[in-house]
Amino acid sequence: MVSKSLWIIPVLSVFLALGCTPAAKVKDTGGASVEDRSGQAGADGASATGLPGSDGMQANPMDDPANPLSKRIIYFDYDRSEIRPEFQEIILAHGAYLAGHPDTVVVLEGNTDERGSREYNIALGDRRAQSVRRLLLFQGAADKQIEVVSYGEEKPVAEGHDEAAWAQNRRVELVYKR
């Protein structure tokens, strides 16, 4: 009984080895062969290259939720323009991205909540955007890659008149020009 089952080990090893090669040919039930992960055509002219983002194709890091570049809103405390610690990594990632992509331009849109005069809020929105700008420049972004605009209280994302709404409106948005 032992000798009859020993033949299965070398056969399984061969199948596993063939299945793990970078360009293993596989026959489907229709008889056409396809090349796995090589991108070269099989006997019927069809080819398969895998999922986008693997083997040559790269996804945009701005669209990857796991990448800090996908986060493009920096929130601020009431009447403050200092960058909170939880947003520093996001800004550092954007600065490194800009340094590596010299033709890319980002607009920093400073915003405030509704409290304060119009003039004061325009100035506060500008100070917030300038804080983000300085950190981007520190990471290697060029001055010509960064535009700053302050909307003050003019572009709220939340219309309420309470702390929850105000907290959402105290922000700098990083808007990339395409």
Residue pairs with C-beta under 8 A, 6 or more apart in sequence:
18 24
22 36
22 37
22 38
23 35
23 36
23 37
23 38
23 40
24 36
25 33
25 34
25 35
25 36
25 42
26 33
26 34
26 36
27 33
28 34
32 42
32 43
32 44
32 46
33 42
33 43
33 44
34 42
34 46
34 47
34 48
35 41
35 42
35 47
35 48
36 48
37 48
37 49
37 50
37 55
38 47
39 47
39 48
39 49
39 55
39 56
40 47
41 47
49 55
49 56
49 57
52 59
53 59
61 67
61 69
61 70
61 97
62 69
62 70
62 72
62 176
63 70
64 70
67 93
68 89
68 90
68 92
68 93
68 94
69 93
69 94
69 97
71 90
72 94
72 173
72 174
72 175
72 176
73 171
73 172
73 173
73 174
74 83
74 84
74 87
74 90
74 91
74 128
74 132
74 171
74 172
74 173
74 174
75 84
75 87
75 167
75 168
75 170
75 171
76 82
76 83
76 84
76 128
76 170
76 171
76 172
77 84
77 170
78 113
78 115
78 166
78 170
79 116
79 124
81 124
81 127
81 128
81 130
81 131
82 131
83 91
83 131
83 132
83 135
88 135
91 132
91 135
91 136
91 139
92 135
92 139
94 106
94 136
94 139
94 141
94 174
95 135
95 136
95 137
95 138
95 139
95 140
95 141
96 139
96 140
97 104
98 104
98 106
98 136
98 139
98 140
98 141
98 142
98 145
98 146
99 139
99 140
99 141
99 142
102 142
102 145
104 145
104 176
104 177
105 144
105 145
105 146
105 147
105 176
105 177
106 136
106 141
106 145
106 146
106 147
106 174
106 175
106 176
106 177
107 147
107 148
107 149
107 174
107 175
107 176
107 177
108 129
108 132
108 133
108 146
108 147
108 148
108 149
108 172
108 173
108 174
108 175
109 129
109 149
109 150
109 151
109 155
109 172
109 173
109 175
110 124
110 125
110 126
110 127
110 128
110 129
110 130
110 148
110 149
110 150
110 151
110 152
110 172
111 125
111 128
111 150
111 151
111 152
111 153
111 155
111 156
111 157
111 169
111 170
111 171
111 172
111 173
112 121
112 124
112 125
112 128
112 152
112 153
112 169
112 170
113 153
113 156
113 165
113 166
113 167
113 169
113 170
114 121
114 153
114 156
114 161
114 166
114 169
115 166
116 124
116 153
118 152
118 153
121 152
121 153
122 150
122 151
122 152
123 150
124 150
124 152
125 150
125 151
125 152
125 172
126 148
126 150
128 150
128 170
128 171
128 172
129 148
129 149
129 150
129 172
130 148
131 172
132 172
132 174
133 146
133 148
136 146
137 143
137 146
153 169
156 165
156 168
156 169
157 168
157 169
157 171
158 164
158 165
158 166
158 168
158 169
159 165
160 166
